[in-house]
Amino acid sequence: MMDKCSKCGQEVQEDDIYEVNGQKVCEDCKLNETKVESKPCGNFNG
């Protein structure tokens, strides 16, 4: 059975659909959504 990504509209197998923030998304959109921006640690006050 096929399902559609609510973010990009791509049709994917139901096994390859993920739920992120209540939306059904494909693997590519899931990875893009959960990507964490790297931030420096510590307090840098020049």
ZIKA-V386668 format. One record per backbone hydrogen bond with DSSP energy under -0.5 kcal/mol. CO is the residue of the C=O (numbers start at 1). NH is the residue of the N-H. Records with the same first field share a line. If there is no record, write none. Layout:
CO: NH / NH
This chain:
1: 14
3: 12
5: 9
10: 5
12: 3
13: 16
14: 17
18: 20 / 25
20: 23
23: 20 / 25
24: 6
25: 18
26: 30
27: 31
28: 32
29: 33
30: 34
31: 35
35: 37
42: 44
43: 45
